[in-house]
Structures are given as structure tokens and as C-alpha cells.
């Protein structure tokens, strides 16, 4: 499948062009309901489930603040309270 992705004047990829071709590819591989946003969310979820620091995932996603990431993915962020408290000598 030849991808004729269009670029904007600044050299960045045209969003609608990328979305169109991503949709075609996702349908072809058997995930017709998936979107580029689905891939983004899966990317973040997998990183957090693997224990990646929230602030790193936040930066990778380009969120305006870590709070945006925390609010969106709070259910996936592990609670390290016991592990951190065990660092104390008492």
C-alpha cells in the first residue's frame, strides 16, 4: 500500500492525511474501530503498567502538566507508598 502522506507548509505531516492512512492500516490488520488516539492511549497505558514514571509519560505525550496525565491515567498509576515508606530506617 503506497502512502501518499501530505505535509504542511512547515514540513510537518498533515494530521488528516496521517489519520486517513492510519485508519486504513488499522482496518487492514483487523482493528477497524481503532484510531490514532487509541494507539496513543495504549502507548501511555502500556508504559504506566510497566512502571514508567508518570512525569516521563506526561512529557512523551506532550501534556501541558503532569496533572493532565494523572487525571487521565490515575487507575493505571501504581501506588508506591509502601515501597517508599520502607526506605525509612524506622
C-alpha positions, 0 to 999 in steps of 0.5 A: 500500500503506497502512502501518499502522506501530505505535509504542511507548509512547515514540513510537518505531516498533515494530521488528516492525511496521517489519520486517513492512512492510519485508519486504513492500516488499522482496518487492514490488520483487523482493528477497524474501530481503532484510531490514532488516539487509541494507539496513543492511549495504549502507548501511555497505558502500556508504559504506566503498567510497566512502571514508567514514571508518570512525569516521563509519560506526561512529557512523551505525550506532550501534556501541558502538566503532569496533572493532565496525565494523572487525571487521565491515567490515575487507575493505571498509576501504581501506588508506591507508598509502601515501597517508599515508606520502607526506605525509612530506617524506622 
